[in-house]
Amino acid sequence: MSLSQSKSEARYEIDAPRALLRLAALATPDAQRLGRIADAAVAIEDWDAVARLAETHNMGPLLHRHLGEVDADVIRHGKRLLGALAVRHRRANATLTASCQQILEEFGTAGIECIVLKGMALSHMIYPEYALRPMRDIDLLVPRAQAMDAQNLLAKIGFTISQDHDFALDGGRYMRNHHHLPEASIERDGMKVTIEIHTDALSGDYPESLSFDRVESNAQEFSLDGVTARAMGHGDMLTHLCRHAFEPGYEVRIGSVTDIVSYATRFANDIDWARFSRERPFAANGLSLLHYVSPLPASLETLIPAGPGPSHPGFGMRPLGTILTNDVSLSAKLGELINPPSWWLHAYYGQAVSRGDSVIRWGKHAPRVGRWLSRRAKAALNI
């Protein structure tokens, strides 16, 4: 193996902190899983590294809770470090939840329909406490015809609308017709609260749409800390979560793995998995591939694939912009663009582990890269 190959392989090393976080990627682990988490925690030598990685992957409060359920003196320092993250996110989530409650009530009065997306919905639906799932902002999906009404209402109640965003509801040129409006933000309780009003839960880079009109009929109600709210139905929810989890990036966020597997576990008895696999093959395949990142629980055993999985599980293709601006040769950039990790190819393109890498790489990935480059070139040229 050459020196460059050795360095490349080192990028995919599963060190002790990463192994611990991957084992902890379940909202409500059973006793056996907690035992494995405890064993992995005992092997940790650098808890500062764990805390940094946990914050990056949205896992700090949940890992703190898991460690609180196991007895090992050696992890006391880790509990203290993670406890500080848990306190911070508890306060932030309380502020974000209160802000979302206010917005939903204002929307209801104004007759604006709304579906709560991602972290705000998941934190209240599948986690033992909503403070366990860190959130950065609040994402809300509204009918396209009501998008500007929703944005204007946010401005009316004190939110500042960002001017650093190019959006056109009239179907303007590429990158102008984005899937969410400019960010709206406000300062509350010493923190910045950011709202994104979406007209589609997915961007134009995806081959499908999750607009309000497409998902509204399957929406489900949940309690947002006492306020009735709506989230996407099971199929749309898992499709949305998997699409976002497998976006180009150095590594799938372990918090996203937690969201997907924990949601599937929470509603395992409510989902017809045979039908789900037929109607939602992308999400079903994604769930099965996550088994190679963090073992799926017994309730999802029908989704566990047989045999060894693709190489470098959990690692992906870096974002397009990162690759293109990297200070390396053109051939090196093209090599990285066309040869991402095998696991990511199977996850991003919804291909079973039995599918050959070369078929995915040249039959699906190369044309998609061409499309990405073409769209961005048009955006740069404003055509």
MARDO-958089 format. One record per residue: y, z, x of N, C-alpha, C, O in turn; residue in one letter. Coordinates in steps of 0.1 Angstrom, whole numbers, plus 2048, in hexadecimal, padded with zeros to 3 digits. Layout:
N
YZXYZXYZXYZXA/...
***
This chain:
383
7F480080880080080080C80080980D808812M/8167F78068227F680E82B80280B82980A802S/83680481483F80F81284780E8058498187FEL/84B8018028527FF7F58498037E984E8087DFS/83C7FF7EA8338027DF8318117DE8308167D3Q/8318187E982F8277E983B82D7E28398377DAS/8478297E685382E7DF85382B7D08578347C9K/84F81F7CD84E81C7BE8458257B784882A7ACS/8398277BD82F8307B683483E7B58318457ACE/83C8437BF8418507BF84A8537B384B85E7AFA/8508487AE85984A7A385184F79685785578ER/84484C79683C85078A83485C78C82A85F784Y/83786479682F87079883287B78D83D87D789E/82788178982888B77E82889978681D89E789I/83489E7898358AA7908328B67878318B477BD/8328C278C82F8CE7848398D07788348D376DA/8468CF77B84F8D176F84D8C776484D8CA758P/84B8BA7688498B075E83B8B275783B8B074AR/8318B675E8248B97578268C474D8208C3742A/82D8CE7508308D97478378D573A8338D872FL/8428CD73C8498C87318418BF7288428C071BL/8388B772E8308AE7268268B671E8238B2712R/8208C07238178C971C81E8D07108188D2706L/82B8D37128338DB7098388D26FD83F8D76F5A/8358C56FE83B8BB6F48348BC6E682F8B26E2A/8358C76E082F8C96D38368D56CC8378E06D2L/83C8D36C08448DE6BA83C8EA6B78418F56B9A/8308E96B38288F46AF81A8F36B68108F06AFT/8188F66C380B8F56C98029006C580690B6C1P/7F58FD6C57EB9076C27E89106CE7EE90E6D9D/7DF91A6CD7DD9236D87D791C6E47DB9206EFA/7CF9126E27C990B6EE7D49046F57D5904702Q/7DD8FD6EE7E88F66F57F19006FC7F68FD707R/7F490B6F67FD9156FC7F691A7097FD91D713L/7E991B7097E291F7157E49157207E691972CG/7E490971D7E68FE7277F58FE72C7F78FC738R/7FE90172380C90272780E90E73081590D73AI/80791972D80892573680292274480892674EA/7F791B7457F19177527FB90E75A7FC910766D/80190575380B8FC75981790475E81D900769A/81B90E75682791575A82491E76782D92076FA/81892376881592B77481692378081992878BV/81491677F81490D78B82290A78F82490379AA/82C90D78883A90A78B84091279683E91F796I/84690C7A084C9137AB85C9127AA86291B7AFE/8619087A386F9067A28749057948738FB78ED/87791178E87B91178088990B77E88C907773W/89190B78889E90478789C8F57848A38EF77CD/8928EF78A88E8E17888898DF77A88C8D5773A/8818E977587C8E87678888E975D8888E1754V/8918F276089C8F37568A58E67568A98E274BA/8A78E07628AF8D47628A78C975B8AD8C1753R/89A8C875D8928BD7578918BF7488928B6740L/8908CC74488F8CF73689C8CC72E89B8C7723A/8A78CE7348B48CA72E8B58BB72D8BA8B6723E/8B18B47378B18A57378A98A072B8AC896725T/89D8A67298948A171F8948A871288B8A770AH/89F8B070F8A18B77028958C06FF8908C16F4N/8918C770A8858D07088878DF70B87E8E770AM/8948E270F8968F07138938FB70988B90470CG/8998FA6FD8969056F38879066EF8829106EDP/8818FA6ED8738FA6E986A9006F48619076F1L/86C8FC70086490170B86691070C85C91770FL/87291570B87592370B86D92A700867935703H/86C9256F486492B6EA85592B6ED84F9356EBR/8509206F28429206F683F92A701835931700H/84792B70B84593571584694371083F94C716L/84E94570684F9537008429576F98409626F6G/83994D6F682C9506EF8219526F98169546F4E/82395170681995371081D95E71982996171BV/81396471F81597072781296D73680696C73AD/81C96B73E81B96974C82796D753832968751A/82697875B83197D76283997376B84597476CD/83196A77083796077A84295777384A95177AV/84295676684B94D75F85795475985F94E752I/85996175D86596875787296175B87B960753R/87395D76887F95676C88294976488D946760H/87794276287893675A87D93974C885931746G/87894474687C94773888B94A73889294772EK/89095174289E9547438A79487438B194673CR/8A393F74C8AB93274E8AA92A7418B592573CL/89F92873B89D92172F8A49287238A992171AL/8A49357238AA93D7198B993A7188BF93A70DG/8C09387238CE9347238D092771C8DA925715A/8C791D71F8C89107188C69127098CD90C701L/8BC91A7058B991D6F78C59226F08C891E6E4A/8CC92C6F68D89326EF8E29276ED8E99276E3V/8E591F6F88EF9156F78EC90B6EC8F59086E4R/8E09066EB8DC8FD6E18DC9036D38DF8FC6C9H/8D990F6D28D99166C58E79166BF8E99136B3R/8F09196C78FE9196C390390B6BF9099096B5R/9009016C89048F46C58FD8EE6B99048E86B1A/8F08F16B78EA8EC6AB8EF8F269E8F08EB694N/8F38FF69F8F99056939068FE68F9098FB683A/90E8FB69991B8F46979188E669191F8E1688T/90F8DE69790C8D16939068D168590A8C867DL/8FE8DB6828F88DB6749028DE66A9038D865FT/90B8E766D9168EA66391F8DE6619248DC656A/9228D766C92A8CB66B9238C06629298BA65AS/9168BF66490E8B565C90E8B964D90F8B0644C/90D8C664B90D8CB63D91A8C763691A8C262BQ/9258C963D9328C66389338B76359388B362AQ/92F8AF63E9308A063C92789C63092C893628I/91B8A162F91289D6249198A161791889960DL/91F8AC6169268B160A9328A86079348A45FBE/93A8A461194589B60F94088D60B946887602E/93588861193087B60D92B87C5FF92D8725F7F/9248875FB91F8885ED92B8875E39298805D9G/93588E5E694188E5DD9478805DC94C87C5D1T/9478795E794D86C5E79438615E29478555E2A/9378645DF92D85B5DB9278525E69238475E3G/9288575F292384F5FE91485460091285F603I/90B84A6008FD84D6028FB84F61190184861AE/8F18576158EF85A6238E185E6268DB86661EC/8DB85A6318CE85F6368D18646448D785E64DI/8CC8706478CE8776538C387265D8B787265AV/8C886F6698BF8696738BC87367F8C387C681L/8B18706868AD8766938AE8856938A988C68AK/8B488A69D8B48986A08B88A26958B18AC693G/8C289E68E8C78A76838BC8A86788BA8B3673M/8B689D6758AB89E66B89F8A56718998AE66BA/89A8A167D88E8A768388F8B56858858BD683L/89A8BA68A89C8C868D8998D16818958DC682S/89C8CC67589A8D466988D8D16628898D8659H/8868C766687A8C365F86D8C76668638CA660M/86D8C76748608C967A8608D46858568D768AI/86C8DA68886C8E469286C8F268B8728F3680Y/8668FC69186690968B87490F68987691667FP/87D90B69188B90F6908949036948908FC69EE/89E90068C8A68F46908AD8F569D8B18EB6A3Y/8AE9016A28B59026AF8AC8FE6BB8B18FD6C6A/89F8FB6B88968F76C38978E96C78928E56D1L/89E8E16BF89F8D26C28AD8CF6C68B68CD6BDR/8B18CE6D38BE8CB6D78C48BE6D08BC8B46CFP/8D08BE6CD8D78B26C78E48AF6CF8EB8B96D3M/8E78A36D18F389F6D78FE89A6CD90A89C6D0R/8F98956C29038906B88FB88F6AB8F08946A9D/90288A6A18FD8896938FD87A68F907874690I/8F187568C8F08676888ED8666798E386C674D/8F585E6728F485D6638F384E6608FA846665L/8E984B6578E783D6538ED83C6448E984363BL/8F68326438FC82F6358FA8216328F881863AV/8FC81E6258FC80F62190780862891280D62AP/9047FC62C90E7F463391C7F362B9267F3631R/91B7F261E9267F061692F7FD61693B7FD612A/92980961993081561993481A627939825628Q/93181263193381763F94181B642944826647A/94B81263E95981564195E82063996782863DM/95982262C95D82D62495883A62B96084462BD/94C83A630947846637950849643954854646A/95383F64B95B84165796984665496F84E65AQ/96F84064997C84464597D85264098685A642N/97285663997186463597086E640976879640L/96986A64B96887365797687465C97A87F660L/97E86A65D98C86B66299487465999D87B65EA/99287364C99A87B6439978896449A0891642K/98B88D64898889C64A98A8A16589868AC65BI/99089866099489D66D98E89767A99189B685G/98488E67897D88868398687D68A98D876683F/98587C69798C87269E9838666A09788686A5T/98785A69D97E84F69E9818486AC98C8456B0I/9768466B49778406C197C8326C097982A6B7S/98582E6CA98A8206CA9828196D598480D6D6Q/97981F6DC9728196E79648146E195A8186E6D/96580B6D89598066D195C7F96CA9667F86C3H/9547EF6CC9577E26C594D7E06BA9417DF6BCD/9527E06AE9497DF6A29507D669895C7D6696F/9487CE69194D7C56869437C567B9387C067CA/9477CA66F93F7C966393D7BB65E9347B9656L/9457B26629457A565D93B79C66493B78F662D/9327A266D92879A67492E79267F92B786681G/93779968793D79269293478E69D92778F69CG/93978A6A99317866B49287916B992A79D6B6R/91E78D6C19157966C791C7A26CE9267A06D5Y/9177AE6CC91C7BA6D19287BF6C892C7CB6CAM/92E7B66C09397BB6B79327C16AA9387CA6A4R/9277BB6A79207C069B9157CA69E9097C769DN/91A7D56A39117E06A890A7E769C90F7E5690H/9007EF69E8F97F56938FF80368F8FB809685H/90A80769691181369192081169492480A69DH/92881868C93681868D93B82069993382769FL/94781F69D94C8276A894A8366A694A83A69AP/94883D6B094584C6AF9518526A995D84F6ABE/94E85D6A195986569B9568736A194B8786A0A/96087A6A695E8876AC9698916A897488D6A4S/96689E6AA96F8A96A796B8B46AF95F8B66B3I/9748BD6B29718C96BA96F8D56B09778D86A7E/9638DB6B195F8E66A99588F16B194E8ED6B8R/95C8FD6AF9559086B69549066C594A90A6CCD/95E9006CB95F8FE6D99568F26DE9548F16EAG/9518EA6D59498DE6DA94D8D26D29548D26C8M/9498C66D894C8BA6D19418B66C89368B56CCK/9448B46BB93B8AF6B193D8A06AF94889C6ACV/9328986B293388A6B192A8846A691F8886A5T/93087B69E929875693928866695932860699I/91C86069391B85269391684D68590C852680E/91E84567F91B83F67291383267591982967AI/9078316718FE8266738FD81D6678FC82265CH/8FD8106698FA80765F8EB8026608E67FC657T/8E580566C8D780266E8D380D6788DA810681D/8C78126768C181C6808BD81668D8BB81D697A/8BC80868D8B88016998C27F769D8C97F1695L/8C47F56AA8CD7EB6AF8C77DD6AE8BC7DB6ABS/8D07D36B18CB7C56B08C27C16BB8BC7B66BBG/8BF7CA6C58B57C76CF8A67C86C989D7C36D0D/8A57CD6BD8987CF6B88957C46AE89E7BE6A8Y/8887C06AC8847B56A38847B96948807B168CP/8887C56918877CA6838947D168089C7D5688E/8967D46738A27DB66E89D7E86678937E865FS/8A57F36698A37FF6618B080265A8B680D65DL/8B67F96528C27FB64B8C08056408B480763CS/8CB80A63A8C981362F8C280D6238B981361DF/8C58006208BE7FA6158AF7F86178A87F860DD/8AB7F762489D7F5627895802626889802623R/89C80D62989481A62A89782461E89082D61DV/8A18216168A582A60C89A82D6028998395FDE/8928235FE8888255F487D82F5F98768355F0S/87B83060687083960B87684661086F84E616N/88384960E88985561488386160E87E861603A/88486C61687F87961188A88361289388361BQ/88988D60A89389860A88E8A36138828A6615E/8988AA61A8958B66228A08C06218AB8BC61CF/89E8CC6258A98D66258B08D76328AA8DA63CS/8BD8D46328C58D563E8CB8E363E8D78E463AL/8C38ED6418C78FB6418CE8FE6338D8904633D/8C78FA6298CB8FE61B8D28F36148D48F4607G/8D68E861A8DD8DD6148D38D16138CC8CE61DV/8D18CC6078C88C16058CD8B460C8D88B060AT/8C48AE6148C78A261B8BC89961A8B189C616A/8BE88C61F8B388261F8B087D62D8BA87C635R/8A487B63089F87563C89786963989386762DA/89486164388B85564187D85A63D879865641M/87585163686785463485F85464086484F64BG/85285863F84A85964B84984C65384A84D65FH/84684164D84483565485183165B85182D667G/85C83165486982D65A86D837665872833670D/86A84466386E84E66C86684C67A86D84C684M/85984B67985284968585583C68C85483B698L/85783168485B82568B86982669286A82269DT/87282D68B87F82F69287E83769E8848346A9H/87684269E87584B6A986E8446B58728456C0L/86483C6B285D8356BC86682A6C38668286CFC/86D8236BA8768186C088081F6CA8828196D4R/88682A6C688F8306CF8898366DB88E8366E6H/87D83C6D98768426E58738386F087383B6FCA/86F82C6EC86B8226F58768196FA87380E700F/88281C6F788D8146FC88C81370B88781D712E/8928097118928087208988157268A3819721P/89281B72F89682773688C82B741880827740G/89083274A88783675587B83D75087083B755Y/87D84674687284D74187485073287F85372EE/86A85072A86B85471C86F86371C86A86B723V/87986671487E87471387387D70D86E879702R/86F88771486489070F86889670285F8996FAI/8748996FF87889D6F28758936E78728976DCG/8768866EA87287C6E186387C6DE85F87A6D2S/85C87E6E884D8806E684A88B6DD84288A6D4V/8518966DF8508A26D685389F6C884C8A36BFT/85E8986C68628946B885788C6B185488F6A6D/8528826B88498796B283C8806AF83787F6A4I/8368866B982988C6B782A8986AD82189A6A5V/8358A06AE8368AB6A58388A76978338AD68DS/84089C695841896687834892682830895676Y/82D88A68A82088568581689168280E890679A/81789B68A80E8A76888128AE67B8098B2673T/81F8B06798248B766E8208B066181D8B7657R/8208A366181D89C65481089565580D88B64EF/80789965E7FA8926607F28916537EC887651A/7F289B64A7EB89B63E7F18936337EB890629N/7FE89063580588862B80587962D809871625D/80187563980186763D7F386163D7EA867642I/7F28566367E584E6367E58466437EB83C644D/7DE84B64D7DF84665B7D983865C7DE830664W/7CF8356547C98276547D481D64F7D6813655A/7DA8216447E581863E7F18186487F780D64AR/7F482364E7FF8246577FD81A663806813667F/7F181A6687EE8116737EF8036707F27FA678S/7EB7FF6637EC7F165F7FB7ED65C7FF7E3661R/8037F66568107F365281B7F665D8257F065DE/8177FF66682180367081A80267E81980C685R/8157F768280D7F668E8157FA69B80F7FF6A4P/8227F769B82A7FB6A782A80A6A882780F6B3F/82D81169E82E82069F8208266A181E82F6A9A/81682069B80882569D8048246AB7FE82C6B1A/8078186B18038156BF80B81F6C88068246D2N/8188216C582082A6CD81B8386CD81B83E6D7G/81783D6C181184A6C080584B6C98038556D0L/7FC8416C97F08426D17F38426DF7EC8486E7S/7FD83A6E480083A6F28078476F780684A703L/80D84E6EE81385B6F28088656F680B86F6FDL/7FC8626F27F086B6F67EF86C7057EB87670AH/7F386170C7F286171A7FD8687217FD86B72DY/80886B71981387371E81188271B81388A724V/80E88570F80B89370A80089270080188B6F6S/7F58997037E98986FA7EC89A6EB7F28A46E8P/7E78916E37E98926D57E089D6D07D589F6D5L/7E58A56C67DD8B06C07D18AA6B87D189E6B4P/7C88B36B47BC8AF6AD7BF8A969F7B78A069BA/7CA8AD6997CD8A768C7D189868D7D1891683S/7D38936997D688569B7CB87E6A27CD8736A9L/7BF8836A27B487E6AA7B08706A77AB8696B0E/7B386B69B7B085D6987B985369F7B68476A0T/7C48586A57CD8506AC7CB8506BB7D18486C2L/7C28596C07C085A6CE7B884E6D37AD84C6CEI/7BD8476DC7B683B6E17AA83F6EA7AA84A6F0P/7A18356EB7958386F379883270179F828703A/79383870B7938337197A08367207AA83C71AG/7A183172C7AE8337347B982B72F7B7821729P/7C58307317D182972C7D88217367D4820742G/7E381B7327EB81373C7F181C7477F2828745P/7F58167527FA81D75D80882375A80F81D752S/80B82E76181883476181C83875382783574EH/81484074B81884473E82584C73E827855746P/82D84973483A85073284584A73A85184E737G/84384174384E83A74A85082C745847826740F/85D82874686181C74086981374986B815755G/86E8087438777FF74A88580574988A80973FM/88C80575589980B7558A280274C89F7F674AR/8AD8087478B780073F8BB7F37468BD7F3752P/8BD7E973E8C17DC7438CD7DC74C8CD7D7757L/8D77E37488E37E47508E17EB75D8E77E7767G/8D87F575D8D57FC76A8CF7F37748D27F3780T/8C67EB76F8BF7E17788C87D777D8C87D3789I/8D07D17748D97C67788E47CA7828E97C278AL/8E87D77818F37DC78A8EE7E37968F67E779FT/8E17E37988DB7E97A38DE7E17B08DD7D57AFN/8E17E87BB8E57E17C78D87DC7CF8D57E17DAD/8D17D37C98C57CD7CF8C67BE7CE8CF7B97C7V/8BC7B77D48BC7A97D38B97A47C58B37AB7BDS/8BC7977C28B97917B58AA7927B28A67947A7L/8A278F7BC89378E7BA88E79C7B788579E7AFS/8947A77BD8907B47BA8947B87AB88C7BF7A4A/8A07B37A78A47B679989A7AF78F8967B5785K/8977A379288E79B7898807A178987A7A277FL/87C7A679586F7AD79686E7B978D8647BB786G/8797C178D8797CD78587A7C97768747D076DE/8827BF7738837BB7658767B675F8727B9754L/86E7AF7678627A97628557B276384B7B075CI/8567BC76C84A7C476F84C7D376C84B7DB775N/8507D67608517E575D8437EB75C8397E475CP/8437F975B8367FF75B82D7FA74F8327F7744P/8207FA7518177F57478187FD73A8187F772FS/81880A73B81981372F82580F72682380E71AW/83080C72D83C80972583B7FB71E83F7FA713W/8357F27258337E571F82B7E671282E7E0708L/8207EE7138177EF70781F7F76FC81D7F46F0H/8278016FF82E8096F583A8006EF83B8006E3A/8427FA6F784E7F36F384A7E76EA8517E56E0Y/83F7E06ED83C7D46E68307D76DC82B7CD6D6Y/82D7E46DA8237E76D08157E16D280F7DC6C9G/8117E16DF8047DB6E27FA7E56E67FD7EF6EDQ/7EE7E46E07E37ED6E37DF7ED6F27E27E46F9A/7D97F86F67D57FA7047CB7EF7087CA7EC714V/7C47E96FF7BA7DF7027C17D17067BB7C870BS/7CE7D07037D57C47057D97C37147DD7CC71AR/7D67B771A7D97B57287E87B672C7F07B1724G/7EB7BC7377F97BD73B8007AF73C80B7AD738D/7F97A574380079974580379173880D78A738S/7FB79372E7FE78D72180A79271B81378B716V/80C7A071C8187A67178247A271F82F79F71AI/8227A372D82E7A0736834792734840791733R/82B78873383077A73383177572583976C722W/82977A71C82A77570E83477C7068397766FCG/83878870984179070184E795709859793705K/84B79B7148567A171C85F79772286B799721H/85A78D72986378372F86C77D72587877C728A/86777871A87177271087B77C70B886778708P/87778970988079370488B79670F89779770BR/88779671B89179872689B78C7258A778E727V/89678072389F7747228A97767178B4772718G/8A477B70C8AD77D7008B77887038C3786700R/8B379370A8BD79D70D8C87977168D4799714W/8C47907208CE78A7298D77807238E3780725L/8D177871A8D976E7128E37757098EF771709S/8DF7807028E97876F98F478D70190078C6FDR/8F179370C8FB79971490478F71B91079271DR/8FF78471F90777972491177471A91D77271DA/90D77370E91676E70392077970092C7756FDK/91C7857019267906FF93179070A93D791707A/92C78E71693678E72193F78272094B783724A/93A77671B94376A71A94A76A70C95276170AL/94777470494E7756F794B7696EE9547636E8N/93E7656EE93B7596E693075C6DC92C7546D4I/
***
